[in-house]
Amino acid sequence: MLVRLNRDPFDKINRLFDDVFTSGGSGAMVAPELNGAFRVDISEDEAALYIDAELPGVKKEQISLAVDENVLTIKAERKHESEEKKKNYHRVERIYGSFARSFALADNIDRENIDATYDNGILHLKLPKIEPVKNVRQIEVK
């Protein structure tokens, strides 16, 4: 009796790991887009911190930005426009619903002058830096 082998003998193991780490399994490294979030790139230079968030299929009006104390929160909602009853879907990977990510801000971020632009599904945030306020008070020794 001949048994047909896959090209990759570790294919089943690889798929098992892929399922655990990308489909909301109990693994700690769940892919952000499947965990109710979205992907971001964070960079910085001397003048500012930059966050670029991928929000494909989201309209500018469906994005909400808020700074509460030292936390910046980006919220977005991707709505499912219509559903065709005639089609039999075999796989649906696009995700609809509300998504949010929060970021702790350092003391040197100017919260009053954060700039946000949205272009081709990418939200660009510029968080300018300032000199942190030092709350040091000299105490006279008597």
N, C-alpha and C positions, 0 to 999 in steps of 0.2 A: 504494500500500500504506500503510495506517495503522498506526502504532505506538502502542500504549497506554503512556502514561507514568504513573509513580506520582505521587501528589499531591506528594510531597516528592522533588525530584530528587536530594537528598543522602541518601536513605534507606539505600541500600546502604553508603555510606561510614560513616554513623552506626552501622549494625549492625556493620560491621567493627571500628570503634573500641570499641563495646560488648563485642564478643567478646574482643578483646585485653585490655581492662582489667577484665573481670569474669569471665572463664572460665579463669583460670590460664594465659593465654598468656604470652609472654615480656615483656610490659609490666611496668613497675615498680609500677604502681598496681593490684595485684590486690585484688579485694574480699576483706575479711578472712574472711567466712563461707565463701568458696570456697578459701581458702588454709589451711584447717585451724585457723582462729581464730574469734573472735566479736567483736562490736562492744562498745565500752565508751564511757562518758562519764566524763570526769575533770574535777573542779572542786575549788575550795578556798576556804576562808575563813581568818580569823585563827587559828582553833583546830585545823583539821584539813584533810586532803586526802581527797576522796571519789571512789570509783570505783564506777560502776554498770555491771555487765556483763550483757548480754542472753544468757540461756541457756535459751531456750524448749525445752520437751520434755525437760529434764534434771531429774532428781530430786535433792533435797538431798544424798542419800547418794552421788551420782555426782560430787560436786564436791570437789576437793582444793585446799587453800591451803597454801603453804609460803613461809617467808622464809629464804633462805640468803645470809648475808653482807648485801649491800645489794640483793638482788633478791627481789621478790615474784613468785611464780608461781601463776597460777590454772589449774588443769587440770579438765577436765570430760569426761564421756563420754556421748554420746547413743546409746542402743542401739536397734537396729531390732527392734521387738517381734515382728512376724510378717509373713510375706509370703504374699499370696494368689496361688496358682498360676493361678486362673481368670481373673484380670485381665490384660489386655494394656496395659502402661503405655506411654504415648506420650512422657512426659517425667517425670523424677524430679528435683526440685530440692532436696528435703529432704536434708540431709547427716547421716550417721550416722558414729560413730567417736569418736576422742579428739581433743580440742581443747586448746590451751594458749596462754597469753600470759604474758609476763614483763615486769616493770616495774622499772627501777632506782629505788631509794629514796634520797632525799636524806638528809643527815646529821641533819636536824631532825625525822625521823619516829620516833615512839616504837614500836619494833618489838614490844615486849612487850604493848602494849594495843590492838592492831588488832582492830576489831569487825566481824563479818560476819553479815549476815542475808540470808535468801532468801525472796522473796515474788513469786508470780505470774511466775516465769521470769526475775526480775531479781535478781542477786546485788548487795547493797549493802555496800560496804566503807567503813569510816571509819578513817582512819589519823591518829591524833592527832599534833599537833606538839609538840615539846619544844625547849628551848634546846640548841643543839648544844654538845657538850663540846669545849672548846678545849684543845688539847695544847700550850700555850705555857709554856715554862719560862724563867725569867730566869737568865741566866748572869752570874756576877760577873766583872768584869774585874779582873785582878791586876796 
